[in-house]
Amino acid sequence: MPEQSGPIVSTSETQGELVFRAWGGTDLGRKRKENEDFSLIDTVHGLFIVADGMGGGECGGEASRMAVESIRSTLFNEMHVLRQFGDSPTKSNYREVQKLVHRAVLGAHSNIRSQARQLPKGKYMGTTVTALLICGRMGIVAHVGDSRLYRVRDKQVRQLTRDHSLVAERIRRGELTPEQAKRAPGKNVLLQALGVSPKIELDIGFLTIQPGDQFLICSDGLHNYLVEDEIVTIFREADGDRLIPRLIDSANQRGGKDNITAVSVRVSAPWDEVAATQLDMGPDIFSSLRLLQGLDMTESTYFLQKGTLRSFIGAEVIQEEEKPTEGLFIVLDGRAQVTRQGVWLATYTQGCFFGESSIMGDSINTVTIRCEREGMRILAFEPKQFLELLEENPVVGYRVLWNIIKEQTASQRDLIIRLADSIRRRTS
């Protein structure tokens, strides 16, 4: 469905004491000709859904769309039940909400099966569905299939849904280890899905929502390529608009065999004010940053707080050759490989910086910089941010510029020496 390509939404709403920000996106992937995924982000009502359709072509796309729209319609018609539960999560209200969610998902299942009966012989349509519904301080999870819901809390990730697949069932029975399951046949065989299975055994769960919680709902086109630790790393990203594009890019770089759809949700309280650029850096990092030479601790801290902290996972592209340079980047920890046209040129480690040409005006990357497997953190300065720093504190700004010039001069000198040595060797 072309209308869903790219980012779906970036918005925020307040519900009771909690504030939601959510982002979503979908991508065709590298192998498929049609996108059969569908998703929903509704921060006003706290409803977030991902559905991964199956059946091929328009059939799968229609099934996922029908599932999302049918569930949303049923829930919206009974919104008073959800509000009552959010205000007072008593045992009786638990039961009422559980009945409502069960009815919404089974209704979608019935609608898809009715539509499927009109298909030509040999055709079918079905979909997974994973939904998170936030009511006050309570969360409700509804799940069928192998899309997933993750929660990141206190730098720990937890998968809140179980896969309804043949391989996952074999793991639960002890027939396969998680490592063996990666290579086992039948990874894509589902035990149940909306519109396909005669009967649905819906998983419904409840959880308490806390400020600081982050959630990821995604199709298997994404989670098949990620490990849980990487989810924690990516969710440290301060700029929420970058979350989904990074996840999608990672899945495509690692194969992109299926459609890729993801929804991320951040929960905070109105009184929460955590600086996006808060850094947990020790003296070793400060001493390694060549851009800070000549600056005292106060000046260094002032400069660093003007940047934006970004985290990258293994194989993720930080900068791509022949594309515009986005800003000045400083490596805080980890390693990155520098290549041009696939040929290795250098390795960037703690203290290195790149992209300095962007602060002088528009520029194009001449190299590709890719994060190594262990992941890394980078401090990014957009050209506008750097110019604001120069205006606010010229002393700090000019000292940093002087350090950039010294590093560029040293690099040019080293390059000339290497070229001269190479010429001598060839002519001798």
Order of alpha helices (4+ residues) and beta strands (2+ residues): beta-beta-beta-beta-alpha-alpha-alpha-beta-beta-beta-beta-beta-alpha-alpha-beta-beta-alpha-alpha-alpha-beta-alpha-alpha-beta-beta-beta-beta-beta-beta-beta-beta-alpha-alpha
